[in-house]
Amino acid sequence: MTLYCDGSGRADERAAEHEVTRAAHDAAAAMRRLTEQVANVKDPQVFADALHELAGVAREMFMLDRELTALGARFERRTAKQI
C-alpha cells in the first residue's frame, strides 16, 4: 500500500483519504457491475465462472479492508505518541 506524505515527510491524511475513497468507489462500482452481469447469465458454466469472479473481488475487498484497518491503527498509535 502506498503511504502518502507531504513535503516534510509527515503523513498526508487528505491525500490518503482521497485515494482510499476513490478505491472504495471503484470497488463498489465493480461489484455492482459484476452482480448485474451474474444476475443476467443463463448458461450454468458462465454463471459459475461469474460467481467465482465475484468471490475473487469480494476477497480482494476484504483484504483491502484489513490492510486499511491495520494502517489506521498504526497511524493512530503514531499520532498518539506525538501528542
N, C-alpha and C positions, 0 to 999 in steps of 0.2 A: 504494500500500500504506500502511496506517496504521502510524505509529510509536507505540509505547506508552511513555509517560513517567510517572514518579512525580511527586509534588507539587513536587519541586525541579527538575524538568526533566531528570533523568537517565533513561537507558533503563531501562524496567521489563521485565527479561528474563522474569519469570514470566508477566506478562500477555501478552507477545508469544508465548511458548511455548504458553500455553493456547490462544490464538487460532489459531496455526498447527496445533496438534494437532487442534483442532475442525474446521478447514477440511480437513485431510487425511482425517479420519474421514468427513466429509460427502462428499468427493470419491470416496473409496473405495466408500462405500455407493452413490453414484450410478452408479459404474462397474459394480458388481455387479448393480444393478437393470437397467441398460441391457443388459449382457451376457446376463442371463437372458431379457430380452424379445426380443433379437435371436435367441437360440437357439430360441425358440418360434414364430418367424414363418414362415408358409408362403407368403405372397404375395411374389413376387420384388420388386415395387416397394416394398412396405413394408419388406422385408428390406434393400434398398439404402438407403432413407431412414434406417433404424435404424443401419446401419453408418456412414452419413455423420454422424449424430448422435454415435455412439460415437467416431468420429475427432475430432469437434469437442471433446468432453470431454477426450480424450487430449491434444490440442493445448493446451487451457487448463491442464491439469495440468502439462505440460512448461513452459509459460510461467511458471506459479507457482513451479515448482522452480527455474528460472533466476533469478527475482526473489528468492526466498528465499536462494539461494546468494550472490547479489551483496550482499544485505542483511547476511548473516552475515559476509562478507568485510569489508565496511565497518565493522561493529561490532567485529570482531577488530582491525582496524587502529587504530580509535579507542581501544579498550581498551589496546592495546599502547603507544600514545602517552602514556596517562595513568599508566602504571606507571613 
